[in-house]
Amino acid sequence: MFDALEARVNQAAMKKLANALAVIGDAVDVPVIFDAEYKVGAVGVVGMGASAPQLVIADADVPADFLDMQITVNGVDWVVADRHPDFTKIAGLSTVILEKR
């Protein structure tokens, strides 16, 4: 019973909160919640990443070989560095860490 409720809440959240569309393999216009655009920071004369770009995606939209896959979010190319699923049984969500290569 709780699993079904959680699935409905996750689906509603993705419909309402998605702020970007991703292209993942053959799947086009996958709704995602994109956060923390990559920016170059500075520590003295050394440049470094100042944020961890990430997105939240429905587990149903995640391909099996997702790590190191190139995806496009709002026209910008990224590589999947890591995935943190929430491990729910039905319609779970994953946080995906992105990087540029």
C-alpha positions as CSV (number, residue, x, y, z in Angstrom):
1,M,0.0,0.0,0.0
2,F,2.7,2.5,0.9
3,D,4.7,1.5,-2.2
4,A,1.8,2.5,-4.5
5,L,1.3,5.8,-2.6
6,E,5.0,6.5,-2.9
7,A,4.9,5.8,-6.6
8,R,2.0,8.2,-7.2
9,V,3.8,10.9,-5.2
10,N,7.1,10.5,-7.1
11,Q,5.3,10.6,-10.5
12,A,3.4,13.7,-9.5
13,A,6.6,15.3,-8.2
14,M,8.4,14.7,-11.5
15,K,5.5,16.1,-13.5
16,K,5.3,19.3,-11.3
17,L,8.9,19.9,-10.4
18,A,10.8,18.9,-13.6
19,N,12.7,22.0,-14.8
20,A,14.7,20.4,-17.6
21,L,14.5,17.8,-20.3
22,A,17.3,15.3,-20.9
23,V,18.3,13.2,-23.9
24,I,19.5,9.8,-22.7
25,G,20.5,7.3,-25.4
26,D,17.4,6.9,-27.6
27,A,15.1,8.5,-25.0
28,V,14.3,12.1,-25.9
29,D,12.7,14.7,-23.6
30,V,13.0,12.8,-20.3
31,P,11.8,15.1,-17.5
32,V,14.4,15.7,-14.8
33,I,15.0,18.1,-12.0
34,F,18.4,19.8,-12.8
35,D,20.3,21.5,-10.1
36,A,23.7,23.2,-9.5
37,E,25.0,24.1,-12.9
38,Y,28.8,23.6,-13.1
39,K,30.8,26.8,-12.5
40,V,34.6,27.2,-12.3
41,G,35.7,28.7,-9.0
42,A,39.2,29.9,-8.1
43,V,41.5,29.1,-5.2
44,G,44.3,31.5,-5.7
45,V,45.5,30.9,-9.3
46,V,44.1,27.4,-9.4
47,G,40.7,26.8,-11.0
48,M,38.4,24.1,-9.7
49,G,34.7,23.1,-9.8
50,A,32.6,25.1,-7.5
51,S,29.5,22.9,-7.5
52,A,28.3,19.4,-8.1
53,P,25.9,19.5,-11.0
54,Q,23.2,16.9,-10.5
55,L,19.7,15.9,-11.5
56,V,16.9,13.8,-10.1
57,I,15.4,11.3,-12.5
58,A,12.7,8.6,-12.3
59,D,14.3,5.2,-12.0
60,A,12.1,4.0,-14.8
61,D,14.0,6.4,-17.1
62,V,17.5,5.2,-16.1
63,P,19.2,2.7,-18.6
64,A,21.1,-0.3,-17.2
65,D,24.5,1.0,-18.3
66,F,24.0,4.6,-17.0
67,L,27.4,5.3,-15.5
68,D,29.8,7.1,-17.8
69,M,27.0,7.6,-20.3
70,Q,26.8,10.9,-22.1
71,I,23.5,12.7,-21.6
72,T,22.3,16.1,-22.8
73,V,20.3,18.3,-20.4
74,N,18.7,21.5,-21.9
75,G,21.2,21.3,-24.8
76,V,24.3,20.9,-22.7
77,D,26.4,17.6,-22.8
78,W,27.3,15.9,-19.5
79,V,28.7,12.5,-18.4
80,V,27.1,10.5,-15.6
81,A,29.7,10.3,-12.8
82,D,27.5,8.6,-10.2
83,R,24.0,7.5,-9.4
84,H,22.3,7.3,-6.0
85,P,18.9,5.5,-6.2
86,D,16.5,5.8,-3.4
87,F,15.9,2.0,-3.5
88,T,12.1,2.2,-3.5
89,K,10.4,-0.8,-5.2
90,I,8.0,1.1,-7.5
91,A,8.7,4.3,-9.4
92,G,11.6,5.4,-7.3
93,L,13.9,8.4,-8.0
94,S,17.6,8.6,-8.4
95,T,20.0,11.5,-7.8
96,V,22.6,11.6,-10.6
97,I,25.9,13.4,-10.3
98,L,27.1,14.9,-13.5
99,E,30.5,16.1,-14.8
100,K,32.0,17.6,-17.9
101,R,34.8,15.8,-19.7
